[in-house]
């Protein structure tokens, strides 16, 4: 079973066990051909009661027309489960909506059960990067570059976008995922779940003693990832879903509506045992 399928089934199973509210609202930033600007990279779905879910606008130009038909008002009063059901297919717009709904459902369950870790953990710091490490970065992750700036660790950046090689000529960017084979620590952006590349990435991480998956869209329970060898899942927990929608629409920082979320394998009981 793929990671995406397992995440879909996890969310639908939670929705069958717990009281999940209806959708209270959604926000979709304008679509920009050839890539979203930084302040328009994410959409979100809010549930009645305040829980919410964030998803990356990972939509190719070929799906622009479908994306532009999304009207926030049509989501109000709908069940989030209906968007989860299509997650894991070949439609990038449905996968985007599905991930937002998965996050929203999981975060509602975190609210009901108290099964959400505190925000004290530094998800990047948990990598404990030191001299002699060979660090693989899957997706360009600027915060990690700051961590590595004063260290003697070796860095390998694996990207899908060939334009980044030209854009950052001084960085060790490659399109070859096998470059991860020699890395003892690996950081993946949460986008690798949404674009269905994480499993391929993990197949080249057998030498890694630490694997982290980080990003705003990683707001779900970590069980499917931890079962495949991931050690840390770091994302965002939505405190106020409707406020988040307003902030995204206004292209403002989300700090007042979200907080950090960090799961660690050594401090997490499996969901089915919680």
C-alpha positions, 0 to 999 in steps of 0.5 A: 500500500502506498503512503498516499493510500495509507494516509487516505485510509487513516483519515477516513478511519479517523472520520468513522471513529470521531466526530468530525465537523463540516467544512466552515470555509476554504481559501485558494490563492490566485493561480500563477503560471510557471509557479506560485510566488512565496505568499501564494503557495498554500491553500487551506480548509477550515472546519467548524470549531477551529481545526484546519488543514494546509496544502501546497498549491502543487498544480501544473499549468495544465490543471490551471482551469480546474483550479480556477473553478474552485469557489470557496463558498461551495465548500462550506457545509460539506464533509471533509471526508469527501475530499479525502476519498480522491487523495492518491490519484492522478489529479493534482487538484484533488490531491491538493484538496485531499491533503488539506482535508486529511490535515483538518481531520487529523487535527480535529482528532488531535484536539479531541484526544489531546494527541498533539505534541508540544511546540518546544521541539526544534525539528531542524535541531533534532537532526543534530548536524555535525562535522563529517555528516553528509546531509541530503536535502530533498527540495530546496529548504532555505532554513536548513541552509542557515543551519549548515552555514557554519558547519563542515557538513557536506550537503546534497540537494535533490530537486525535481526542477532543473531550473534551480540548478541554473538559479543557484549555481553555487549550491550542490543541486542535482536531479539524481535521487541516487545521490542520497545513497551516501547521506547519513542524514536526510531532510525531505520537504512535506511536498514529497508526500503530495507529489508522490515521490517520498517512497522513491526518496526513502528507497535511497535512504538506507544509509541514513540514521536520521530522516526528517519530513518537514513543512507546513503541509505536514499536519497529519499523524505520522504513522504511515511515515514512521512505519517507513523509517522516518524519524521526525515529522514537523509541520503546522498545527492550526489553532484558528482555522477561519483566522488562517483563511483570512491571513492566507487571503491577505498574504500575511504571516500565519503566526497568530493562527498556527503553531509548530507541530513536531512528532518524534519516533521516540516520543510517539505512541502509534495511533491505533494504540492511543 
